[in-house]
C-alpha cells in the first residue's frame, strides 16, 4: 500500500498510533483537527487532503462507558463513521472501517464467518454494528475489518497492563471464562495494506491465530518475560464490576481474508513476543 496517500483518523488511539508507525508517509489526525461527528468538517477536511485511502480508527471504545452514554457512543461510532465514509466517497477515496468481534453474541461453538448472523449484546457492540451499516450505505468503496482482542503499544494495551500489574509483586487476577483471539495492531496494519493492494471491498475478519482466554494470554506474557506464573489468579467475569455484557466466545474465521490476500495471519504467541521485544523485554524460554 502506498502510504503517502493514506489518512488515519483517530491517530492518537492504540490502533491509529501504531498504524502510523507501520505506514511511513501516512497522515494522522485526531481531535480537534478531525471531528468525525461534524459532517461538514469531514467533507472540508477530505476535500482539502484528497487521500486515496481513509482509515477510520476513531471511535468510542470503552465498552462500559458506552453502556451508560448511548447517545455519545452512537454519535461517534455510527453518525461519525457515516460522515467520514460520505466524505471519503465525495473525495473519491476508499474508506477502511475498524469494527469488532463483539457484533456477535458469543454463543457459537465454532468460528464466526462474515456472513453469520450478528447479535450485539451491548451498546458498544450495537453502535459498532450500526457504524458498519452506515459506512456501507455511504459508499461502495469500503473495507470493514472486524478484529478481536486488540493489543499494541499504548499504555492501556493488555500486554503492557499485565507487565505493569506484575511489577507490584502482588497476585495478578485475570479472567478465564471468555475466549477470543488476540490481535496485534502491527499485524492489522499489514493486513489492511494487503486488502487495499488486492483491490477488494466488503467485510473481512482479521485476528491472529489461536483462540485463548485472557488468563492464557497473561500466562504466556509471564513465561516469556521470565516471571512466576504462580502469581496469576483465575477469576470469572462475574467478579468484575462490568456494566456491559461481553460475548463468552467470539472467535472469528479469517478464511475470507486468507483467500483474498493469499496470506495467513500469525499465531498470537509470535505477535505477543514481538510486542514484548518492541517494549524492551528480554524473552525467556523457547
C-alpha positions in Angstrom: 0.0 0.0 0.0 1.3 3.4 -1.0 1.2 5.0 2.5 1.9 8.6 1.2 -1.8 8.8 0.2 -3.3 7.4 3.4 -5.1 9.3 6.0 -5.5 7.8 9.5 -8.3 9.4 11.6 -8.1 8.7 15.3 -4.4 8.8 15.2 -3.8 9.1 18.9 -5.7 5.8 19.8 -3.9 2.5 20.2 -4.6 1.3 16.6 -4.1 4.6 15.0 -0.8 5.4 16.7 0.6 2.0 15.8 -0.6 2.2 12.2 1.3 5.4 11.8 4.5 3.6 13.0 3.9 0.9 10.3 2.9 3.3 7.5 5.7 5.8 6.9 4.4 8.8 5.0 0.8 8.4 6.1 -1.0 11.4 7.6 -2.5 11.1 11.1 -5.2 13.3 12.5 -7.3 13.3 15.7 -9.4 15.7 17.7 -9.7 18.7 17.4 -8.4 18.7 13.8 -10.6 15.8 12.7 -14.0 15.7 14.3 -16.0 12.9 12.6 -19.2 13.9 14.4 -19.2 17.1 12.3 -20.3 16.2 8.7 -19.2 19.5 7.2 -15.9 19.3 8.8 -15.3 15.8 7.4 -16.2 17.0 3.9 -13.9 20.0 4.1 -11.0 18.0 5.5 -11.1 15.3 2.8 -11.7 17.8 0.0 -8.5 19.5 1.1 -6.3 16.5 1.7 -7.7 14.3 -1.2 -6.3 11.0 0.3 -6.5 7.7 -1.7 -7.4 5.7 1.4 -9.0 6.8 4.7 -8.6 4.5 7.7 -11.1 5.3 10.5 -9.6 4.4 13.9 -11.7 7.0 15.7 -14.4 5.7 18.0 -15.9 5.3 21.4 -14.3 2.1 22.5 -15.0 2.0 26.3 -17.5 -0.9 26.4 -18.8 0.0 29.9 -18.7 3.8 29.1 -20.8 3.3 26.0 -23.4 1.3 28.0 -24.2 4.4 30.1 -23.5 7.0 27.3 -25.6 5.6 24.5 -26.2 8.9 22.6 -22.5 9.9 22.7 -21.4 6.4 21.6 -23.8 6.4 18.6 -22.7 10.0 17.7 -19.2 8.8 17.2 -19.5 5.1 16.2 -22.5 5.4 13.9 -23.0 9.0 12.8 -19.3 9.8 12.8 -18.4 6.7 10.8 -21.1 7.6 8.3 -19.9 11.2 7.9 -16.4 10.1 7.3 -17.5 7.5 4.7 -19.7 10.0 2.9 -16.8 12.5 2.8 -14.4 9.8 1.5 -16.9 8.9 -1.2 -17.2 12.5 -2.3 -13.4 12.8 -2.3 -13.0 9.5 -4.4 -11.3 7.7 -1.5 -11.5 4.1 -0.3 -12.6 4.0 3.4 -11.4 1.4 5.9 -13.6 1.0 9.0 -12.4 -0.9 12.0 -15.1 -3.0 13.7 -15.2 -5.7 16.4 -15.9 -9.3 17.2 -18.4 -8.0 19.7 -21.0 -7.7 17.0 -21.6 -11.5 17.7 -23.2 -12.8 20.9 -20.6 -15.5 21.5 -22.8 -18.5 21.6 -21.3 -20.3 18.6 -19.1 -23.2 19.3 -17.1 -22.7 16.1 -15.7 -19.7 14.3 -17.8 -16.8 13.1 -17.7 -16.1 9.3 -18.5 -12.6 7.9 -21.9 -13.9 6.7 -23.0 -15.3 10.1 -26.0 -13.5 11.9 -24.9 -10.7 14.2 -26.4 -10.2 17.7 -24.7 -7.5 19.7 -25.0 -7.7 23.5 -24.0 -4.2 24.4 -24.5 -0.6 23.4 -20.8 -0.6 22.2 -21.4 -3.6 20.0 -24.7 -2.3 18.7 -23.1 1.0 17.8 -20.2 -0.6 16.0 -22.6 -2.8 14.0 -24.7 0.2 13.1 -21.5 2.0 12.2 -20.7 -0.8 9.7 -24.1 -0.3 8.2 -23.6 3.5 8.0 -20.4 3.1 6.1 -21.9 0.5 3.7 -24.7 2.9 2.9 -22.4 5.8 2.4 -20.0 4.3 -0.1 -19.5 1.1 -2.1 -15.8 1.6 -1.8 -15.3 0.4 1.7 -13.4 -2.3 3.6 -14.8 -3.2 7.1 -12.3 -5.1 9.2 -13.6 -6.9 12.3 -10.9 -7.6 14.7 -10.5 -9.5 18.0 -8.8 -8.5 21.3 -6.7 -5.6 20.1 -3.3 -5.1 21.7 -0.4 -2.9 20.8 1.9 -0.4 22.4 -0.4 2.0 24.1 -0.3 2.1 27.9 -3.7 0.5 28.1 -2.7 -2.4 25.9 -3.3 -5.8 27.6 0.4 -6.8 27.3 1.6 -3.6 28.9 -1.2 -3.7 31.5 -0.2 -7.2 32.6 3.5 -6.3 32.8 2.6 -3.2 34.9 0.5 -5.2 37.3 3.2 -7.8 37.6 5.6 -5.2 38.7 4.0 -4.6 42.0 4.6 -8.1 43.3 1.0 -8.8 44.1 -1.2 -11.6 42.7 -2.5 -10.8 39.2 -6.2 -11.6 38.8 -7.2 -12.4 35.2 -10.5 -13.6 33.8 -10.5 -17.2 32.5 -14.1 -17.6 31.3 -14.0 -15.7 28.0 -12.5 -16.9 24.8 -11.3 -14.8 21.9 -8.4 -14.1 19.6 -5.6 -11.6 20.4 -5.0 -9.2 17.5 -1.8 -7.3 17.2 -2.0 -3.7 15.9 1.1 -4.1 13.7 -0.4 -7.2 12.1 -3.7 -5.4 11.5 -1.9 -2.6 9.7 -0.2 -5.2 7.5 -3.5 -6.9 6.8 -5.2 -3.7 5.8 -2.3 -2.9 3.4 -2.8 -6.3 1.7 -6.5 -5.9 1.4 -6.1 -2.4 -0.2 -3.4 -3.7 -2.5 -5.5 -6.6 -3.9 -8.4 -4.2 -4.6 -11.2 -5.9 -2.6 -14.1 -4.3 -0.9 -16.6 -5.5 1.7 -16.4 -7.0 5.2 -13.4 -9.1 6.4 -12.4 -10.7 9.7 -8.8 -10.4 10.9 -7.3 -11.8 14.1 -4.1 -13.6 15.0 -4.4 -17.4 15.0 -5.4 -19.3 18.1 -8.3 -18.8 20.5 -7.5 -18.4 24.1 -8.6 -16.9 27.4 -7.2 -13.7 28.9 -5.6 -15.9 31.5 -3.8 -18.0 28.9 -2.6 -14.8 27.2 -1.3 -13.5 30.6 0.4 -16.8 31.3 2.3 -16.5 28.0 3.4 -13.0 28.8 4.6 -14.0 32.3 6.5 -17.0 30.9 8.2 -15.0 28.1 9.1 -12.2 30.5 10.6 -14.7 33.0 8.1 -14.1 35.7 6.5 -16.6 38.1 3.1 -17.8 36.7 2.1 -18.9 40.2 1.2 -15.2 40.8 -1.6 -15.5 38.2 -5.1 -16.0 39.7 -8.0 -17.1 37.6 -11.3 -15.2 38.1 -14.6 -15.2 36.3 -16.0 -12.2 34.5 -18.8 -12.0 37.1 -16.2 -11.0 39.7 -15.5 -7.7 37.7 -17.6 -4.6 38.1 -18.6 -4.6 34.4 -21.8 -2.9 33.3 -22.0 -4.2 29.7 -22.2 -7.8 28.6 -19.4 -9.3 26.6 -19.6 -12.4 24.3 -18.3 -15.5 26.1 -16.7 -17.0 23.0 -16.1 -14.7 20.0 -13.7 -16.5 17.6 -13.5 -15.1 14.1 -12.8 -17.0 10.9 -10.1 -15.4 8.8 -10.6 -17.7 5.8 -12.1 -14.9 3.6 -9.0 -12.7 4.3 -6.7 -15.6 3.5 -8.5 -16.3 0.2 -8.4 -12.6 -0.8 -4.8 -11.9 0.0 -3.1 -15.3 0.0 -1.6 -14.5 3.4 -2.1 -16.4 6.7 -2.3 -14.5 10.0 0.4 -15.3 12.5 -0.2 -17.1 15.8 -0.8 -14.8 18.7 2.2 -16.3 20.6 4.5 -14.8 17.9 2.8 -11.4 18.0 2.9 -11.1 21.8 6.6 -12.0 21.6 7.1 -9.2 19.1 5.2 -6.7 21.2 7.3 -7.7 24.3 10.6 -7.3 22.3 9.5 -3.9 20.9 8.8 -2.8 24.5 12.3 -3.8 25.6 11.5 -7.1 27.3 14.2 -9.9 27.0 12.4 -13.1 26.1 12.8 -16.3 28.1 12.2 -19.9 27.0 11.7 -21.1 23.5 
